[in-house]
């Protein structure tokens, strides 16, 4: 089935997800079914990044996520996947300055997610829940004083989900800002209450600026947290559900890679 992207509307984001179950179904014994052989669709810097992964499964997931991003942007722009020419800001965020699109990519565990919109800075994050032995120490480093007080008041059974909720919300905001690790994540303060919608309380010392951000949580599977953050969005901003795609469907009908190969099942 060919993936058809709908035109982007103002104050509207489209969210996409792809499952990356490596290794599965004998993939370890059938490397030709892994995405490594489709790196001709990628730029040289992406291939170099992929090669730095020592674990074959992690490398396959990275390649799959980048292929999904290129395939989707090709659909939106009516271009070939390998013609997408990314620029990067000073903090490494990929951009398409000449295109009327804002986008962001994240992947964790067996899933990759992509958010696309028109005229708003957007960031997305997803995290697979892991019971980190030093979780409380990490929380002390990334939480503000107010967040840490709220976190410490939670029962132990609620702390894991609260930790990853805060982590993904903060990371999505920082990615939308395009500031990377240079931004002090403690100054991005989010609500931890599980019974209320995710929201940004304060950005730095500015609680007014935080009112112009919209956060949207989503779930790809049990044991995962996900969040999208959009800057400058009003109450009318719309979040549709996740659109699930496969690489084969996404690349079906798109131009072949530079060596003439097509991504097939």
Secondary structure, DSSP 8 states (H G I E B T S, - for coil): ---------TTEEEEEEEE---S-TTGGG-GGGSGGGGGGGS-HHHHHHHHT--SHHHHHHHHHHHHHHHHHHHHHHTS-GGG---EE-TT--EE-TTSS-EEEEEEETTEEEEEEESSS-EEEEEEE----TTHHHHHHHHS-HHHHHHHHTS-HHHHHHHHHHHHHHHHHHHHHHT-GGGS-GGGEEE---TTS---EEEETTBHHHHTTEEEEEE-SSTTEEEEEEEET--TT-EEEEEEEE-HHHHHTTS---TTS-----
